[in-house]
Amino acid sequence: MTATSVLVTQRPGRTQRPGRTPRPRLPWANPTVYFVALIVVGLMLAPIAYIIIGGFRTNAQITTDPSGLPQPWVFSNYFDVITGGVFWRQVLNSTIVALATTIGVVALGLMAAYVLARYRFAGRGVLYAFFAAGLMFPLTVAITPLYIVVRSLGLMNSLGGVILPQIAFALPTTIIILVPFLRAIPDEIQEAAFIDGCSRIGFFWRMVLPLSIPGVITTGILAFIGSWNGYLLPLFVLNDAAAFTLPLGVQSFASQYSVDTAKVLAFTSLSMIPALIFFSLFERRIVGGLTGAVKG
């Protein structure tokens, strides 16, 4: 019995062309897997939906029926938050911190990763291990000595006191992701560029940077979202309400309007929507960049 006849016997009613192998059935192509996935997605989205919908309700509705829908829909909670100057000032502070952190992380991480990936020197492995070890020290462990350093530098109660530590703690992840991208660049391209008279810096700008764009975008998105959602470091560094970022603003707003639950939910919804939109738009970039880093 030939292989073709075996394939035809296994899949009756469907002709099989000689010389072609059937596409393997994916192990997760099972209704049960999709059902479980839908349950997991629902459990993750349910709190977000509750917060957003809760902002369209009154405090009386939330007290009477905590899990019900707005009847009627109240838009004044969102309107009061949007028309107030506090929310937009905190959005501006978060944007400044996130953009500055992203630029610093991408610039410094790309330069450090380029040296570790393309140059051979004594101690390169130790230096790479040093950056990798930074992944094992979360911000919560170093918050006390970090607070002392920031205070000694005179950066307390300023956005710079949040930006610089965030750049430092985001560099290990950035370097770990970018090094495989830069190592995957063929040496023949570098040799051809040097033969054509391109300098090392010119090779970096003209060849390395364009070829590593997927990794740069991925690390930039991760740094931006991490900075936007940062709470612990701004909590220790920022004391002036005028310098609060959105996570601190949510906590401050919830304390100030602890009785007005509906307005607190509206403020929370508006504060998390920018990060959700940003992550949704660049989700494929993140996955593609991480996939490229693993392959490299």
KAMO-V703195 format. One line per field, one symbol per residue. phi: phi as a letter, one per 40 degrees, with the letter a starting at -180 (. if undefined). psi: psi as a letter, one per 40 degrees, with the letter a starting at -180 (. if undefined). burial: # if it has 16 or more other C-alpha atoms within 10 Angstrom, else .. A space follows every 10 residues. Layout:
BEGIN
phi->???
psi->???
burial->???
END
This chain:
BEGIN
phi->.ccccccccc bcgbcbccgb cccccccccb dccccccccc cccccdcccc ccccccbccc ccccbcbccc accbbccccc cccccccccc cccccccccc cccccccccc cccccccbbb acgccccccc ccccccbccc cccccccccc cccgbcgbcc cccccccccc cdccccccdc cccccccccc ccccccgccc ccccccbccc cbddcccccc cccccccccc bccdccccbc ccbcccdccc ccccccbccc cccccccccc cccdcccccc cbcccccccc cccccc
psi->hidddddddd giehihhieh iihihhdegh dddddddddd dddddddddd ddddeeiidd ddddgdeiih gihheddddd ddeieddddd dddddddddd dddddddddd dddddddeih iheddddddd ddddeegidd dedddddddd ddefeifidd edddddddee dddddddddd dddehidddd dddddeehid dddddddddd dedddddddd ddddddddeh dddddddhdh deeiiddddd ddddddfddg dddddddddd dedddddddd dfdddddddd ddddd.
burial->......#... .....#.... .......... .......... .........# #########. ##.......# ...#.###.. #....##.## #.######## ##.###.### ####.##... .......#.. #......... .....##..# ....###### #######.## ########## #####....# ..#....... ..##...##. ##.####### ########## #.######.. ..######## ..##...... ########## ##..#...#. ....##.### .##...
END
